[in-house]
Amino acid sequence: MTDPRPNYLFDGPLYQEAERRAERILEMAAALLEAPALVDRDDEIRILRQRGYGVVDVAMLLDDARYEKHQQLVAKVISDE
């Protein structure tokens, strides 16, 4: 039997789902920022799956994590100027 991966929807009380979702998005964005040069969306999926994120989390939160990653990159460029 396979070990189920953590899922932000089920890992905690229902009323804290929004907080867990936001936290998971930040974690995923940080994982994408730490990764070597990414070419496309498939690379990002591969990186997140290798880092232990479940299929459901990757499917539901990848776009938000990508957006957060880009926002952090822009903020870093602006702050370096």
URSUL-V81066 format. One record per run of one state. SS is the DSSP state (A for helix, B for strand, O for the rest). FROM is the first residue (numbers start at 1). LEN is the number of residues. If there is no record, write none. Layout:
((SS & FROM & LEN) (SS & FROM & LEN))
This chain:
((O & 1 & 13) (A & 14 & 21) (O & 35 & 6) (A & 41 & 10) (O & 51 & 4) (A & 55 & 26) (O & 81 & 1))
